[in-house]
């Protein structure tokens, strides 16, 4: 611990942590084993950070929400293991109206300047690229990538393995494995590169391609097409898309053009 760092009484610092110059750790913070905080990091609020996480300079973690409805109620931020949180990242605690918890999974990469707002739930292996912003109450499932300078509207869900292109505004839910791009985000296909990198079988990729075409061009409403897919498919990946669509949405869905 650098002598210029401030660690308030009550904070719990796990073994093997490194706290650099001019860091400020609040009294309700809990750092897991082997966390590394570079210089000028602020961690405050009721915040728990999992082992092996590294936070870079000028990040502010666990501060109160940017929500005018927040009245100082007791809420939390929980960050998982082995995350990399780069310079100037902000992550806020939850609000009472959103369940009181902002949560981040394991093994994420949060590049410089990105923002995670109140009551967001982020899964494992998620990447937020530089200066992207995730608004309140959003859900990002495992292995999502959000491109640089992109924004995700509040209450949006982004399904597992989806990718959002750079400089994109996402205003509606994104199906698992979807590819979204254009300034006002459009569902423009599947994240085929990501699927192949994860070793998804050719048969499953073929099934996903066929499912995407049915969602784009089939008869009936979007939810009706998804139900028919569920009745017909043998692919677990397609079933995952069906379950995501039929789970309901606060923002409706981006649909294939």
C-alpha positions in Angstrom: 0.0 0.0 0.0 1.4 3.3 -1.0 1.7 5.8 1.9 -0.3 8.4 0.0 -3.3 6.0 -0.4 -6.3 6.5 1.9 -8.1 3.4 3.2 -10.9 4.2 5.5 -11.7 2.2 8.7 -14.0 -0.7 7.9 -12.6 -1.5 4.4 -11.6 -5.1 4.0 -8.4 -5.6 1.9 -7.7 -9.2 0.8 -4.2 -10.7 0.9 -1.8 -9.8 -1.9 -3.6 -6.6 -2.9 -1.6 -3.6 -4.2 -3.0 -0.1 -3.7 -1.1 2.6 -5.5 -0.5 6.3 -5.0 -3.4 8.6 -4.1 -6.1 5.8 -4.2 -9.1 6.3 -1.9 -10.9 3.2 -0.5 -14.2 3.8 1.3 -15.3 2.1 4.6 -17.7 -0.4 3.0 -15.4 -1.6 0.3 -14.2 -5.3 0.1 -11.3 -6.2 -2.1 -10.7 -9.8 -2.9 -7.3 -11.5 -2.9 -4.7 -10.1 -5.3 -6.5 -7.0 -6.5 -4.3 -4.3 -8.0 -5.3 -0.6 -8.0 -3.0 1.6 -9.9 -2.7 5.3 -8.9 -5.7 7.7 -8.3 -8.4 5.0 -8.1 -11.5 5.7 -6.1 -13.6 2.8 -4.8 -16.5 3.8 -2.6 -20.0 2.8 -1.6 -21.0 -0.8 -0.6 -18.7 -2.3 -3.2 -17.3 -5.8 -3.5 -14.5 -6.6 -6.0 -13.5 -10.2 -6.7 -10.0 -11.6 -6.6 -7.4 -10.8 -9.3 -9.2 -7.7 -10.6 -7.0 -4.8 -11.8 -8.2 -1.2 -11.8 -6.3 1.5 -13.7 -5.8 5.2 -12.9 -8.7 7.6 -12.4 -11.5 5.0 -12.4 -14.3 5.7 -10.0 -16.1 2.5 -8.8 -19.1 2.3 -6.6 -20.2 6.0 -6.6 -23.9 6.9 -6.3 -26.1 6.5 -9.4 -26.6 9.3 -11.9 -30.3 9.0 -11.3 -32.5 11.9 -9.9 -34.7 9.3 -8.2 -31.9 8.2 -6.0 -32.4 9.4 -2.4 -29.4 7.9 -0.7 -30.9 4.4 -0.1 -28.5 1.5 0.7 -27.5 -0.2 -2.5 -24.6 -2.2 -3.8 -22.1 -2.9 -6.5 -20.6 -6.4 -6.9 -17.8 -7.0 -9.4 -16.5 -10.5 -10.1 -13.0 -12.0 -10.5 -10.2 -11.2 -12.8 -11.7 -8.1 -14.5 -9.6 -5.4 -16.2 -11.1 -2.0 -15.5 -9.1 0.7 -17.5 -8.6 4.4 -17.0 -11.6 6.7 -16.3 -14.1 3.9 -16.1 -17.2 4.6 -14.0 -19.4 1.9 -12.4 -22.3 3.0 -10.2 -24.2 1.3 -7.4 -27.8 0.3 -7.8 -31.1 2.0 -6.9 -34.0 0.9 -4.8 -36.3 0.9 -7.8 -33.9 -1.3 -9.8 -33.4 -4.0 -7.1 -30.5 -2.2 -5.3 -27.7 -4.0 -7.1 -25.4 -3.4 -10.0 -23.5 -6.6 -10.8 -20.5 -7.4 -13.1 -19.4 -11.0 -13.8 -15.9 -12.5 -14.2 -13.1 -12.0 -16.7 -14.4 -8.8 -18.3 -12.5 -6.0 -20.0 -13.8 -2.5 -19.5 -11.7 -0.2 -21.7 -10.9 3.5 -21.0 -13.7 5.8 -20.4 -16.6 3.4 -20.5 -19.6 3.7 -18.1 -21.7 1.0 -16.3 -24.8 2.7 -14.8 -27.1 1.7 -11.9 -28.8 -1.7 -11.7 -27.0 -3.0 -14.8 -26.3 -6.8 -14.8 -23.3 -7.8 -16.8 -22.2 -11.4 -17.4 -18.8 -13.1 -17.8 -16.2 -12.4 -20.5 -17.9 -9.1 -21.5 -15.9 -6.4 -23.3 -16.9 -2.7 -23.3 -14.7 -0.9 -25.7 -13.4 2.7 -25.2 -16.0 5.3 -24.3 -19.0 3.0 -24.6 -21.9 3.6 -22.1 -24.5 1.1 -20.7 -27.5 2.9 -19.2 -29.5 1.9 -16.2 -31.2 -1.5 -15.8 -29.6 -3.1 -18.8 -28.7 -6.8 -19.0 -25.6 -7.9 -20.9 -25.3 -11.6 -21.0 -22.0 -13.6 -21.3 -19.5 -12.9 -24.0 -21.1 -9.7 -25.3 -18.9 -7.1 -27.0 -20.0 -3.4 -27.2 -17.9 -1.4 -29.7 -16.3 1.9 -29.0 -18.3 5.1 -28.6 -21.6 3.1 -28.6 -24.5 3.6 -26.2 -27.0 1.1 -24.8 -30.4 2.5 -23.9 -31.8 1.9 -20.4 -33.7 -1.4 -19.9 -32.2 -3.0 -23.0 -31.1 -6.7 -22.9 -28.3 -8.0 -25.1 -28.1 -11.8 -25.5 -25.1 -14.0 -25.1 -22.4 -13.7 -27.7 -23.9 -10.7 -29.4 -21.6 -7.9 -30.8 -22.4 -4.2 -31.2 -20.4 -2.3 -33.8 -18.6 1.0 -33.0 -20.6 4.3 -32.9 -23.9 2.5 -32.5 -27.0 3.4 -30.4 -28.8 0.3 -29.2 -32.4 1.1 -28.3 -34.0 -2.3 -28.3 -33.1 -5.9 -27.2 -30.6 -7.8 -29.2 -31.0 -11.6 -29.7 -28.1 -13.9 -28.6 -25.3 -14.1 -31.2 -26.7 -11.1 -33.1 -24.6 -8.5 -35.0 -25.8 -4.9 -34.6 -24.3 -1.9 -36.4 -25.2 1.5 -37.9 -25.7 4.7 -36.0 -29.3 3.8 -35.0 -28.5 0.1 -34.4 -29.9 -2.4 -36.8 -29.8 -6.2 -36.4 -27.6 -6.9 -39.4 -26.8 -10.6 -39.1 -25.1 -13.0 -36.7 -21.8 -12.7 -34.9 -20.3 -15.5 -37.1 -16.7 -14.5 -36.3 -17.4 -14.9 -32.6 -19.2 -18.2 -33.1 -16.3 -19.7 -35.0 -13.7 -18.4 -32.5 -15.7 -20.2 -29.8 -15.6 -23.4 -31.7 -19.3 -23.7 -32.4 -20.0 -26.6 -34.8 -20.8 -26.0 -38.5 -24.1 -27.7 -38.0 -25.1 -25.3 -35.2 -23.9 -22.3 -37.3 -26.0 -23.5 -40.2 -29.0 -23.9 -37.9 -28.5 -20.4 -36.6 -28.3 -19.0 -40.2 -31.6 -20.7 -41.0 -33.2 -19.4 -37.8 -32.1 -15.9 -38.6 -33.7 -16.1 -42.1 -36.9 -17.4 -40.6 -37.0 -14.5 -38.0 -36.3 -12.1 -40.9 -38.7 -13.4 -43.5 -41.2 -15.8 -41.8 -44.9 -15.1 -41.5 -46.5 -13.5 -38.5 -45.2 -11.4 -35.7 -41.6 -11.7 -34.5 -42.6 -13.6 -31.3 -44.7 -16.0 -33.4 -41.8 -16.8 -35.7 -39.7 -17.4 -32.6 -42.3 -19.9 -31.3 -42.3 -21.8 -34.5 -38.5 -22.0 -34.4 -38.7 -23.5 -30.9 -41.1 -26.2 -32.2 -38.9 -27.1 -35.2 -35.2 -26.8 -34.2 -32.9 -29.3 -32.7 -30.1 -26.8 -32.0 -29.5 -25.6 -28.4 -28.2 -22.4 -29.8 -31.4 -21.7 -31.7 -33.4 -22.7 -28.6 -31.4 -20.0 -26.7 -32.5 -17.3 -29.1 -36.1 -18.6 -28.8 -36.0 -18.5 -25.0 -34.6 -15.0 -25.0 -37.3 -13.7 -27.3 -40.2 -15.4 -25.5 -38.9 -14.1 -22.1 -40.4 -10.8 -22.9 -38.9 -7.3 -23.3 -39.2 -3.9 -21.8 -37.8 -2.3 -25.0 -39.1 -4.7 -27.7 -36.5 -6.2 -30.1 -34.2 -5.2 -32.9 -35.5 -7.3 -35.7 -33.8 -8.5 -38.9 -34.2 -6.1 -41.8 
